[in-house]
């Protein structure tokens, strides 16, 4: 069974600095998707970025980028130029690909990010 | 475009009562997911549908929970009878393209069972 592990329950970063959130996963599949979701206090679940396993190039969305290491099964999120609005809970998620016929998402336990002014 | 719409946003009721949570997925999405979020257990998948058909309900905690999707634009999650341990935030999410597309979440329903 697939698992997703976020080993950092809480992280802090100074405004305008860079922070990296860690995520590791376990799977025997070769085709899958990985996501980072953000959940601010308003409790909305907002998609931040996604990565397809077959793509070697790391995904980037403005100040957000990932470091995808497929062999190591690692998927970290880097937030550059941190802003106060980035304060939230961040969830890493795995979704099996078409070969497995499984469309279930498996979420990590989350990392709470605090941004210090 | 409208996102996933859930109602009610908050629900407070006494134990033993029937609770019905509602969800309208994004138009055109063919997958619909129900999740429960608690501090202790995090985000748990309860059940998901593809083209209105339940595919995997292995996450439904017990027979008191049931979910239906009578058509492509509406789904319900029902708890009968409700218990205090059912208190949680319940999310509905939808996705398209055989699940290739990312999940889009509703704002969730905060359920409190007294």
Interface residues (C-beta under 8 A of the other chain):
Chain A: X33 X35 X37 X42 X43 X44 X45 X46 X47 X50 X91 X95 X98 X103 X104 X105 X106 X107 X108 X109 X110
Chain B: X31 X33 X42 X43 X45 X48 X50 X55 X56 X89 X91 X93 X95 X98 X99 X100 X102 X103 X104 X105 X107 X108 X110
